């Protein structure tokens, strides 16, 4: 396979990744240590996020083929691509948490360039806002908790009514027993 075919294959794979990703984040990195890079990749893998360094020209071609507009202006310098086909929030959450945990906010070591959510390009500020959302599991737990609260309250009210009826029946029974005695 020649160089042209290899490049075409890479562009096709990137296009596939861009179109199937529920969430993706493009990062810039300068001076990231090997240990930091290894830790970041480990955290991304644990969250089910695929992460790799990409050539800007290939990603630009893939984005054009996928019909994504708004990426070109961000494809300068070093670029890494993190995406998840399962969770729209995971790439943003892991990368932003990593930046915060390693105190890289004010450095150029690892930066968020742009993100993609469900085929829509979002800027770095929106990526950070997305990262601050609770995880899917947390949202489901909150939803189930809020759904459970009215049911628990209804059960509590019904059991207190039932308790009152039982007390009333017992009181009437005791009264009758006293009168018959």
N, C-alpha and C positions, 0 to 999 in steps of 0.2 A: 504494500500500500504506500503510495507516494505522500509527500507532504501535504498536497492539496486535499487528498482524500481524508487524511488524518485530521486536518483542520475542519473539513466539512462534517466529519463525524463528531468532533468536539462541539461544534456549533449546534448540531442537531441534538446532542445530549443536553447542552445548556438550555436550548429552547424547550425541550421536554421538561426539564427541571423547573423552568420559569412558569410554564403553563400548568403544571400539576401541583405546584407549591401552593399551599394555603397561606403560608407566610414565608417571607424571605427578607434578609437584611444584607446589604452590601457594606463592607467595612473597609476602612483604610488602616494600614498598619505600618509603622516605621519604628524600628528599634524594639519590637516585641522580642523578649528573650525566648530561648528554646523552652525553658521551663514554663514560662507564661503561656506560650503557644500550645505546649503539650497539655497543660491544665485546662485551657480554654477548649481544646478539641475534646478532652475527656468529658467536660461538663456538657458540651453540645451533644456528644454521642449519647450520653446518659439521658438526655431530654428527647432523643429521637431526631436530632437535627443533623443534617449532612453539611459539612463545611469544607470548602477547598479554595485555594488561590486560583484566580482566573486571569486570563489576559483580557484587557479592556476591549480590544478590537473584536475578539471572539464573542464576548458578552454583548457588545453593541450589536453585532450581527444577529445573535440569538434573540435579543430583545426586539429588534426590528422585525424579525421573522415571526415572533410571538405577538406582535402588535402592541407591545408595551411602549408607551411614550413617556418621556420624562427621565429616562435613565442616562441618556447621552452626556448631559452636563455634569454628571457625577462620576463618569468613568475617566478619571485622571489619576495618575500616581498608582500606588499599589492598591489592588482590590482583592478582597476575599468575599466569598459568596456563601452565606449560611441559609439553608432552607429546610422547611418541613412540609411534607405532603399531608400530615395529620393534624397539626396544631398551628394556627395562624399566629399565636402569641409566643410560642416557645423560642424561636430564634431571637426575637427582640428581647425577651425576658432574660435569657441566658447571657447574651452579649452585654446588655445594659447592666445587669447584676455583676458581671465579671469586671466591667469598667469601674463600677462603684466600689466593689470589694477590693480591687487592686489600686484604688485611688488614681485612676488614669484620666479622670474627667478633664483636668486642666492641661493634659499633655497631648501630644500628637501620636502617642504610641499606638493606641487603638481607638479609632473614631468610627462613629456610625455615619455613613454617607447618605444612604437612602434605604427605604424598605418597599416591599411589595406585599399587599394583603389581598387575597382573592382576585388577583389580576389588576389591582389598582396601585399605582405608585404613590407612596407617602414620603414626606420629608423626614429628616432626622428628628425633628421635634415631635412629630406624630409617632415615630418609632418609639421614642422615650415614653410618650403617653401610653402607647400600647403595652409597653413593658411594665408599666405601673399597674395594669389591670390585674385582678386576681386570676389565678390559673383556672383552667376549665374545671378541674376537680373541686376547687374552692367554690366556684360559682354553683356547681351542681349541689354541693353540700349545703350552701346557703339556701338554694331554692328548695331543696328537700326539707330543710329545717323550717323554712317559712310555710311550706305546705303542711308540715306536721303540727305546727303550733295551733291552728284552728281546730284540727282534729283532736288534739290533746285537750284543748279547752272545752270542746263539746263533750268529750268523754268525762271530764271533770264535772261539768255542770250536770250531766245526766246521772252520774254516780251520786252527786249530792242530792238530787231530787229523789233518786231511788232510796238513799239513806234516810231522807226525811219521811218517805212513805213507810219504810220499815219501822222507824221510830214511832210513827203515828199508829200503825197497826199494833205494835207491841204495847203502846200506851192504852189503846182501846181494849186489848186483850186483858191487860192487867186490871183495868177498871172493871171489866165484866167479872173477872175472877174475884175481886174484892166484894162486888155486889152479891155474887152467888154464895160467897162464904159466910 
